[in-house]
Amino acid sequence: MLWLLLLFVGVPALELAVLIAIGREVGLLATLGLLLASGFVGSWLARREGTRALRAYQTALAEGRAPEEGVLGGLLVFAGCCLLVAPGVITDVVGLGLLFRPTRRMAAGLVRRWLARRMASGQLHVMILGGDAPRPQHGAGTPDFIDVDPGD
């Protein structure tokens, strides 16, 4: 629950502090211009990268091979787009980072390791729906379901 407080109170407060600091240095109009410009550039990049990721995913499936970036890459592009919609410098920087392939791959590696730790500790269980999907090997009696410990 603490991370929710930090996310919904801490990040906007930090964004406001950064915007005030920038406004003091360059002025109100330049700060607003920076926000508008980052929004336009960010939305253009989001559209370009989102379309590229979708085409690469569709091409790989049409060729009968696994997509390189997979679902996680697409989710990170979506997260980057969402962050670009939020006004602020910090969210724009993080959002832009998720749109560029090298930093997105680094973020995907971090997310994969985080998920692996949660699965290994038993805090996250995965359920695969559908009869044709390959199932991961579990220990005897381990249920196949997604369950996240609400205490985290």
C-alpha positions in Angstrom: 0.0 0.0 0.0 2.9 2.3 0.6 3.9 2.1 -3.0 0.4 3.3 -4.0 0.8 6.3 -1.8 4.2 7.1 -3.4 2.8 6.5 -6.9 -0.3 8.7 -6.5 1.0 11.4 -4.2 4.8 11.3 -4.4 5.2 11.3 -8.2 2.8 14.2 -8.8 4.4 16.2 -6.0 7.9 15.5 -7.4 6.6 16.5 -10.9 5.2 19.7 -9.6 8.5 20.5 -7.8 10.5 19.9 -11.1 8.1 22.0 -13.1 8.3 24.9 -10.6 12.1 24.7 -10.7 12.1 24.7 -14.5 9.6 27.6 -14.5 11.9 29.6 -12.3 14.8 29.1 -14.6 13.2 29.6 -18.0 9.9 31.2 -17.3 6.2 30.2 -17.5 5.8 30.3 -21.2 8.9 28.3 -21.9 7.9 25.7 -19.4 4.4 25.4 -20.9 6.1 25.2 -24.3 8.3 22.4 -23.1 5.3 20.5 -21.8 3.4 20.9 -25.1 6.5 20.0 -27.2 7.2 16.9 -25.1 3.6 15.9 -25.5 3.6 16.2 -29.3 7.0 14.5 -29.7 6.0 11.9 -27.2 2.7 11.1 -28.9 4.4 11.0 -32.3 7.0 8.6 -31.0 4.4 6.5 -29.2 2.4 6.1 -32.4 5.5 5.2 -34.4 6.9 2.7 -31.9 3.5 1.3 -31.1 2.8 0.7 -34.8 6.3 -0.8 -35.3 5.9 -3.1 -32.3 2.4 -4.2 -33.5 3.7 -4.8 -37.1 6.7 -6.8 -35.9 4.5 -8.9 -33.7 2.0 -9.6 -36.5 4.8 -10.3 -39.0 6.4 -12.8 -36.6 3.1 -14.6 -36.1 2.4 -14.7 -39.8 5.8 -16.2 -40.4 5.1 -18.8 -37.8 7.8 -17.7 -35.3 7.7 -16.3 -31.9 7.8 -12.5 -31.7 11.2 -11.1 -30.6 9.8 -8.7 -28.0 6.7 -10.6 -27.2 3.8 -9.4 -25.1 6.1 -7.7 -22.5 7.6 -5.4 -25.0 4.1 -4.4 -26.2 3.0 -3.8 -22.7 6.1 -1.6 -22.0 5.3 0.4 -25.1 1.8 0.9 -23.9 3.1 1.9 -20.4 5.4 4.4 -22.1 2.5 5.9 -24.0 0.5 6.2 -20.8 3.3 8.0 -19.1 3.6 10.4 -22.0 0.0 11.4 -21.6 0.6 12.4 -18.0 1.9 16.0 -17.8 5.3 16.2 -16.3 9.0 15.9 -17.0 9.8 12.8 -15.0 7.0 10.8 -16.5 8.0 12.0 -20.0 11.5 10.8 -19.5 10.5 7.4 -18.2 7.8 7.1 -21.0 10.3 8.0 -23.7 12.7 5.5 -22.3 10.1 2.8 -22.6 9.6 3.7 -26.3 13.2 3.3 -27.3 14.1 -0.3 -28.0 17.4 -0.5 -26.0 16.0 1.0 -22.8 12.8 -1.0 -23.3 14.8 -4.2 -23.5 16.6 -3.2 -20.3 13.3 -2.5 -18.6 11.9 -5.9 -19.9 14.9 -7.7 -18.3 14.2 -6.0 -15.0 10.5 -6.9 -15.2 11.3 -10.5 -16.1 13.7 -10.8 -13.1 11.1 -9.3 -10.8 8.4 -11.7 -12.0 10.8 -14.6 -11.7 11.6 -13.7 -8.1 7.9 -13.4 -7.3 7.2 -16.7 -8.9 10.1 -18.4 -7.1 9.0 -17.1 -3.7 5.4 -18.3 -4.3 4.0 -14.7 -4.3 2.9 -15.1 -8.0 1.4 -18.2 -9.6 0.6 -18.4 -13.3 -2.5 -20.0 -14.8 -2.6 -20.8 -18.5 -6.0 -20.8 -20.0 -6.9 -22.9 -23.0 -6.2 -26.6 -23.6 -3.6 -26.1 -26.4 -1.2 -23.8 -24.5 2.0 -25.4 -23.3 2.1 -25.7 -19.5 5.1 -24.9 -17.4 6.3 -27.7 -15.2 5.2 -27.3 -11.5 6.0 -29.4 -8.5 3.4 -31.9 -7.4 0.3 -30.3 -6.2 1.2 -26.8 -7.3 -1.9 -25.0 -8.6 -1.9 -23.3 -12.0 -3.3 -19.9 -11.3 -2.4 -16.2 -11.0 -2.4 -15.1 -7.4 -0.7 -12.1 -6.1 -0.2 -11.6 -2.4 -2.3 -8.5 -1.5 0.2 -7.5 1.2 2.7 -6.3 -1.3 
